[in-house]
Amino acid sequence: HVQLVESGGGSIQVGRSLTVACRSSNVRFGRYCMGWFRQVPGKEREGVATLADDGKTAYADSVKGRFRVFRDNAKNTVYLQMNSLKPEDTAVYYCTTQGFEYWGQGTQVTVS
């Protein structure tokens, strides 16, 4: 069983930057693709960014050019750096791994 723990969420003003983190309990963390999703009440969870084990990244069109996903394998942690934040980025942000088998508890990001 893999545990994922997100942190770093909070309330932030429009246009500012925030970085959220997701720490994994998986000792083989570096071998797996990591993903970030977000969800607002009443809507489906949507994909935000993915980071493959080979370093390739992919982003939703809505965040492309503003968000950056990166990892620190020594810390078993993946990060989502969010720049130029907009009110529509407000959501609970979740990380996931291993084909969406494991999910964190989420961290709330509120932009106003």
Number of C-alpha atoms within 10 A of each C-alpha: 6 14 15 21 18 22 18 14 18 14 12 17 14 16 14 12 16 20 17 22 24 26 21 25 14 15 12 10 23 20 13 15 19 27 27 26 19 22 19 15 8 6 8 9 15 14 17 24 23 24 22 16 15 10 12 11 16 15 19 14 10 11 17 12 12 14 20 20 24 19 21 12 16 9 13 17 20 24 23 23 15 20 17 15 22 18 14 12 20 19 20 18 28 27 31 23 22 14 10 11 9 14 20 20 15 22 21 21 21 19 20 13
